[in-house]
Amino acid sequence: MIGIVAAMREELGAIRDAARAEGTVAAERTAGVELERATLAGREVVLALSGVGKVAAAATAALLCERVDALLMVGTAGGLGDEVKPGDVVVATAALQHDFDARPLWPQRVLPGIGVERVPTDPALTAVLVEAAERVCAEHRTDLAALGLGTPAVHQGLVVSGDVFVATSERSTLLRSDLPDALAVEMEGAAVAQVCHAAGVPFGLVRTISDRADASAAIDFPRFLRAVAAPYAHDLVLAALAAL
């Protein structure tokens, strides 16, 4: 059983539609979260909409970890790395909470109980997601060009999360200074990674880059969700499931 989670309805919408087209979807609501059991690409899956932020994401991940053998998270992020641009895909090899700070009890960003600041994603799932991302980026080049975006690329590396929407040059510059190898920033992935690590559930994280995490967006975000993020998430998940 594979869990598939996204923070926003638009990020999960095309995946849900594909599952409903393939067969019966059984909904279960627990602790305020709706979980949907379905079949996708011939695999049994549980779909979940976490909501935005680390608390919502962690709560959803905890529910999923009791039901699934592996967990994939899809959605959007802001680009931080110099070469990371809108339309690109970042596959996380590790996730970090950039706003976690329990000093002086523990070093900055180090998670008590785990003893690390960077929670690694599962290598096998990451390799599958990279292969899926390369295929999806090749297939969507024309779509991105129609939106004024360049040729998409796939990146692997650190994704950072925090309970603040990074949308100014000042904040993104500070993150780049503190974490120069961070490729992307969002608000959920590292919390899900922490829960999966504690539960022993393999976790994979993939993000489509919507902007440069500052005030200069290539296109408006709602349009990006509809035209890029939703089809990317759909195609990434189906390609990954077929390869697992």
C-alpha positions as CSV (number, residue, x, y, z in Angstrom):
1,M,0.0,0.0,0.0
2,I,1.4,3.4,-1.1
3,G,0.4,6.7,0.5
4,I,0.2,9.8,-1.6
5,V,-0.1,13.1,0.2
6,A,-0.3,16.8,-0.9
7,A,-0.9,20.0,1.0
8,M,-3.3,21.7,-1.4
9,R,-6.4,20.4,-3.1
10,E,-5.2,21.5,-6.5
11,E,-2.0,19.6,-6.1
12,L,-3.9,16.3,-5.5
13,G,-6.9,16.9,-7.8
14,A,-5.6,15.3,-11.0
15,I,-4.4,12.3,-9.0
16,R,-7.8,11.9,-7.3
17,D,-9.5,12.1,-10.7
18,A,-7.3,9.4,-12.1
19,A,-8.1,7.1,-9.1
20,R,-11.8,7.7,-9.5
21,A,-11.6,6.9,-13.2
22,E,-9.8,3.7,-12.5
23,G,-12.2,2.2,-9.9
24,T,-14.0,2.6,-6.6
25,V,-12.7,5.1,-4.0
26,A,-13.5,4.4,-0.4
27,A,-13.3,7.4,1.8
28,E,-12.5,7.3,5.6
29,R,-12.5,10.4,7.8
30,T,-10.4,10.1,10.9
31,A,-9.0,12.8,13.2
32,G,-10.4,15.4,10.8
33,V,-8.4,14.0,7.8
34,E,-10.1,12.4,4.9
35,L,-8.2,9.3,3.6
36,E,-9.2,7.8,0.3
37,R,-8.4,4.1,-0.5
38,A,-8.2,3.5,-4.2
39,T,-6.3,1.8,-7.1
40,L,-3.9,3.8,-9.2
41,A,-1.8,2.4,-12.0
42,G,-2.8,-1.0,-10.7
43,R,-1.4,-0.3,-7.2
44,E,-3.4,0.0,-4.0
45,V,-3.0,3.6,-2.7
46,V,-4.2,5.9,0.1
47,L,-4.7,9.5,-1.0
48,A,-4.6,12.3,1.6
49,L,-4.9,16.1,1.6
50,S,-2.8,17.3,4.5
51,G,-3.5,21.0,4.5
52,V,-0.7,23.6,4.7
53,G,2.0,23.8,7.3
54,K,4.1,21.4,9.4
55,V,1.5,20.5,12.0
56,A,-1.2,19.6,9.5
57,A,1.3,17.6,7.4
58,A,2.7,15.7,10.5
59,A,-0.7,14.8,11.7
60,T,-1.7,13.5,8.3
61,A,1.6,11.6,8.0
62,A,1.1,9.9,11.3
63,L,-2.3,8.6,10.2
64,L,-0.9,7.4,6.9
65,C,2.1,5.7,8.5
66,E,-0.3,3.3,10.3
67,R,-1.8,2.3,7.0
68,V,0.8,2.3,4.3
69,D,4.1,0.7,3.4
70,A,5.6,3.8,1.8
71,L,4.7,7.4,1.4
72,L,5.1,9.9,-1.4
73,M,4.6,13.6,-1.1
74,V,4.0,15.8,-4.2
75,G,3.3,19.5,-4.6
76,T,4.9,22.9,-5.3
77,A,7.9,24.8,-3.8
78,G,9.9,27.9,-4.2
79,G,13.3,27.6,-5.8
80,L,16.4,28.5,-3.8
81,G,19.3,26.9,-5.6
82,D,21.0,29.1,-8.3
83,E,20.1,26.7,-11.1
84,V,16.5,26.0,-9.9
85,K,13.9,27.8,-11.9
86,P,10.1,27.8,-12.3
87,G,8.9,24.7,-14.1
88,D,11.8,22.6,-12.8
89,V,11.3,19.5,-10.5
90,V,13.3,19.0,-7.3
91,V,13.5,15.5,-5.8
92,A,14.6,15.6,-2.2
93,T,17.5,13.5,-0.9
94,A,17.0,15.0,2.5
95,A,14.6,17.4,4.2
96,L,15.2,20.0,7.0
97,Q,13.1,22.3,9.1
98,H,14.7,25.7,8.6
99,D,12.7,27.3,11.4
100,F,13.3,24.7,14.1
101,D,15.5,26.0,16.9
102,A,15.7,24.4,20.4
103,R,19.0,26.0,21.4
104,P,20.6,25.9,24.0
105,L,19.1,22.4,24.6
106,W,20.1,21.1,21.2
107,P,22.1,22.6,18.3
108,Q,20.1,24.7,15.8
109,R,17.8,22.6,13.6
110,V,18.8,19.3,15.2
111,L,15.7,17.3,15.9
112,P,15.5,15.8,19.4
113,G,15.0,12.0,19.4
114,I,16.5,11.7,15.9
115,G,19.7,13.6,16.5
116,V,20.1,15.0,13.0
117,E,19.0,18.2,11.3
118,R,18.7,16.6,7.8
119,V,16.3,13.7,7.6
120,P,17.2,11.5,4.6
121,T,14.5,10.3,2.1
122,D,14.4,6.7,1.1
123,P,17.1,6.1,-1.6
124,A,15.1,3.6,-3.6
125,L,12.0,5.9,-3.7
126,T,14.2,8.8,-4.6
127,A,15.7,7.0,-7.5
128,V,12.3,6.1,-8.8
129,L,11.1,9.7,-8.4
130,V,14.2,11.0,-10.3
131,E,13.5,8.7,-13.2
132,A,9.8,9.7,-13.2
133,A,10.7,13.4,-13.0
134,E,13.0,13.2,-16.0
135,R,10.3,11.5,-18.1
136,V,7.7,14.0,-17.0
137,C,9.9,17.0,-17.7
138,A,10.6,15.8,-21.2
139,E,6.9,15.3,-21.9
140,H,5.9,18.8,-20.6
141,R,8.4,21.0,-22.4
142,T,5.8,22.3,-24.9
143,D,3.3,23.0,-22.1
144,L,5.8,25.1,-20.2
145,A,6.9,27.0,-23.3
146,A,3.3,28.0,-23.8
147,L,3.4,29.6,-20.3
148,G,6.6,31.5,-21.0
149,L,8.8,29.1,-19.0
150,G,12.0,27.6,-20.1
151,T,13.1,24.0,-20.6
152,P,12.5,22.1,-17.3
153,A,15.3,20.4,-15.4
154,V,15.4,17.8,-12.6
155,H,17.4,18.5,-9.5
156,Q,18.3,16.3,-6.5
157,G,19.2,17.6,-3.1
158,L,18.0,19.3,0.1
159,V,14.5,20.6,0.5
160,V,13.8,22.8,3.5
161,S,10.4,23.4,5.2
162,G,9.1,26.0,7.7
163,D,5.8,27.5,8.9
164,V,6.4,30.7,7.0
165,F,5.6,31.4,3.4
166,V,8.9,32.6,1.9
167,A,7.9,35.2,-0.7
168,T,10.4,38.1,-0.3
169,S,13.9,38.5,-1.5
170,E,15.1,39.2,2.0
171,R,13.8,35.9,3.4
172,S,15.0,33.8,0.5
173,T,18.4,35.5,0.6
174,L,18.7,34.7,4.3
175,L,17.9,31.1,3.7
176,R,20.4,30.8,0.9
177,S,23.0,32.3,3.2
178,D,22.2,30.0,6.1
179,L,21.7,26.9,3.9
180,P,23.6,27.3,0.7
181,D,22.9,23.8,-0.6
182,A,19.1,24.1,-0.2
183,L,17.4,23.7,-3.5
184,A,13.8,24.5,-2.6
185,V,11.6,25.8,0.2
186,E,8.1,24.8,1.2
187,M,6.0,24.2,4.3
188,E,5.4,20.5,4.9
189,G,8.0,18.0,3.6
190,A,10.4,18.0,6.4
191,A,7.7,17.4,9.0
192,V,6.4,14.4,7.0
193,A,10.0,13.1,6.7
194,Q,10.4,13.3,10.5
195,V,7.2,11.3,11.1
196,C,8.1,8.7,8.5
197,H,11.6,8.4,9.9
198,A,10.2,7.7,13.4
199,A,7.7,5.2,12.1
200,G,10.2,3.4,9.8
201,V,8.1,4.1,6.7
202,P,10.1,4.8,3.5
203,F,9.4,8.4,2.3
204,G,9.9,10.2,-1.0
205,L,9.4,13.9,-1.7
206,V,9.1,15.6,-5.0
207,R,8.3,19.3,-5.6
208,T,7.5,21.3,-8.8
209,I,9.1,24.8,-8.6
210,S,6.5,27.5,-9.0
211,D,8.6,30.6,-8.3
212,R,12.0,31.8,-7.0
213,A,10.7,32.2,-3.4
214,D,10.6,36.0,-3.8
215,A,8.4,38.6,-5.2
216,S,9.1,37.8,-8.8
217,A,6.8,35.1,-10.0
218,A,6.9,33.9,-13.6
219,I,3.1,33.4,-13.8
220,D,0.3,33.8,-11.3
221,F,0.2,30.9,-8.7
222,P,-3.4,29.7,-9.3
223,R,-2.7,29.4,-13.0
224,F,0.5,27.5,-12.2
225,L,-1.3,25.1,-10.0
226,R,-3.9,24.3,-12.7
227,A,-1.5,24.2,-15.7
228,V,1.7,22.8,-14.3
229,A,1.5,21.5,-10.7
230,A,-1.6,19.3,-11.1
231,P,-0.5,17.6,-14.3
232,Y,3.1,17.2,-13.1
233,A,1.9,15.6,-9.8
234,H,-0.4,13.3,-11.7
235,D,2.2,12.2,-14.2
236,L,5.0,11.9,-11.5
237,V,2.9,9.7,-9.3
238,L,1.7,7.4,-12.1
239,A,5.2,7.0,-13.5
240,A,6.6,6.3,-10.0
241,L,3.9,3.7,-9.2
242,A,4.5,1.9,-12.5
243,A,8.2,1.7,-11.6
244,L,7.8,0.5,-8.0
